[in-house]
Amino acid sequence: MTSITNPRTDADLGPEEKVEPTHFQRVSILDPIFQETYTAHLEKEALGWRGWIPQLSEVEYKGKTKKEVMNTLAIRLREALQAREDAWDKHLEADIAAGKLEHLQEDARRAKKV
């Protein structure tokens, strides 16, 4: 899907400022682990392609070819999701070690008795 994403027109600007419409493509990338689909934006630039995933600001890449950018975005998406999962696990383990989740264990015991 190709879109023009610049809502401003030359009429909105001063005499020195010109707006060139930005053309980009939206491409779906499926995360094979969680089976979730993310939308990558690909933009043709003067010396190659730029790609990013808006839902994950840390996932972006510039490359010479569209294929290179797509492959790298897919890899970086997986790495970013894995890093977020690892951080969540580490945080959960720290909360367990600090006793912050004891009340959940007690709630489960009470629920089991009912």
Beta strands, then each sheet from edge to edge (+ up, - down):
strand 1: 2-4
strand 2: 23-31
strand 3: 36-45
strand 4: 48-53
strand 5: 56-63
sheet 1: 1+ 2- 3+ 4- 5+
end
